Amino acid sequence: MIEVYVDGATAGNPGLSGAGIFIKGNGENLQYSIPLGNMTNHEAEYHALIKGLEICLERNFRVVSFRTDSQLVNRAIEKEYVKNPEFSPLLAKALELSKQFDLFFMKWIPSSQNKVADELARKAIQQHRGDVKTP
């Protein structure tokens, strides 16, 4: 089973945002820092999940277990429902992608267990600002 740790971060709320994705499994560790542009922290969390799902599908991973420290995103995936209509399209996209796996799990974890994804998300904000050179 592939373990996927996702996190979104913003500099301000709303502000420059980034997604961090850390994937463990199949004998490899993959790390992604993805600049997202200007958005709220909650939107960044959803985008991190969506990007993680897309990466896993591109790599043809079939059984995945996602970890997030966002209770909002975890609950939305679990219940397939959001109160805030602004998040409805993001939830719909995440659910559409998640249903393409043979097995998909989502688990909430405390921030202390999501440090690698958090660091990757913060690095993505720096890349967006041009403070860090990207290859």
C-alpha positions in Angstrom: 0.0 0.0 0.0 1.2 3.5 -0.9 1.1 6.1 1.9 0.6 9.7 0.8 1.0 12.6 3.1 -0.5 15.9 1.8 -0.5 19.4 3.2 -1.4 22.9 2.0 0.2 26.1 3.3 -0.4 29.8 2.7 1.5 32.9 3.4 -1.4 35.0 4.6 -5.0 33.8 4.4 -5.7 34.3 1.6 -2.2 34.5 0.2 0.5 32.8 -1.8 0.0 29.0 -1.4 1.7 25.8 -1.9 1.0 22.0 -1.8 3.4 19.5 -0.2 3.0 15.8 -1.1 5.2 13.0 0.3 4.6 9.5 -1.1 6.1 6.4 0.6 5.8 2.9 -0.9 7.1 0.5 -3.5 10.6 1.0 -2.1 10.7 4.7 -2.9 10.0 8.1 -1.3 8.7 10.8 -3.6 8.5 14.5 -2.7 6.6 17.3 -4.4 6.5 21.0 -3.7 3.8 22.6 -6.0 3.2 26.3 -6.0 -0.6 27.0 -6.1 -1.0 30.8 -6.5 -3.2 32.9 -4.2 -5.9 31.2 -2.2 -7.1 30.4 1.3 -5.5 27.8 3.6 -8.5 25.5 3.2 -8.4 25.8 -0.6 -4.7 25.0 -0.5 -5.4 21.8 1.6 -8.0 20.6 -1.0 -5.6 21.4 -3.9 -2.8 19.4 -2.1 -5.1 16.4 -1.9 -6.2 16.8 -5.6 -2.6 17.1 -6.7 -1.6 14.0 -4.6 -4.5 12.0 -6.2 -3.5 13.0 -9.7 0.2 12.1 -9.1 -0.8 8.7 -7.7 -3.1 8.0 -10.7 -0.3 9.1 -13.2 2.1 6.7 -11.5 -0.6 3.9 -11.6 -0.7 3.4 -7.9 -3.9 1.4 -7.3 -4.1 1.1 -3.5 -3.4 4.3 -1.6 -3.8 5.6 2.0 -3.8 9.4 2.2 -2.9 11.3 5.4 -3.8 14.9 6.1 -3.7 17.2 9.1 -6.7 19.1 7.8 -9.8 18.0 9.8 -12.0 20.0 7.3 -10.7 18.1 4.3 -10.7 14.7 6.1 -14.3 15.1 7.2 -15.5 16.3 3.8 -14.0 13.2 2.1 -15.4 10.9 4.8 -18.9 12.4 4.6 -18.8 13.4 0.9 -20.2 16.7 1.9 -19.1 20.3 2.6 -21.0 23.1 4.3 -19.2 25.9 2.5 -20.4 25.9 -1.2 -17.1 27.4 -2.3 -15.5 24.1 -1.5 -18.0 22.0 -3.4 -16.2 21.9 -6.7 -12.9 21.0 -5.0 -14.6 18.2 -3.0 -16.3 16.9 -6.2 -12.9 16.8 -8.0 -11.2 15.0 -5.1 -14.1 12.4 -4.9 -14.0 11.8 -8.6 -10.3 11.1 -8.5 -10.5 9.0 -5.4 -13.0 6.6 -7.0 -10.5 5.7 -9.7 -8.4 3.7 -7.2 -8.9 0.0 -6.4 -8.7 1.1 -2.7 -8.6 4.6 -1.3 -8.3 5.5 2.3 -8.1 8.9 4.0 -6.9 9.4 7.6 -6.5 12.5 9.8 -3.2 12.8 11.5 -1.8 15.4 13.9 0.4 18.1 12.3 3.4 16.6 14.2 3.1 13.5 12.0 2.8 15.5 8.8 6.1 17.5 9.0 7.6 16.4 5.7 4.5 17.4 3.7 4.3 20.7 5.6 7.9 21.5 4.8 7.3 20.7 1.1 4.2 23.0 1.0 6.2 25.9 2.6 9.0 25.3 0.1 6.4 25.6 -2.7 5.5 29.1 -1.4 9.1 30.1 -1.5 9.4 28.7 -5.1 6.4 30.8 -6.1 8.1 33.9 -4.6 11.2 33.1 -6.6 13.3 32.7 -3.4 14.2 29.1 -4.3 15.4 28.0 -7.7 13.5 25.1 -9.2 15.2 22.6 -11.4 
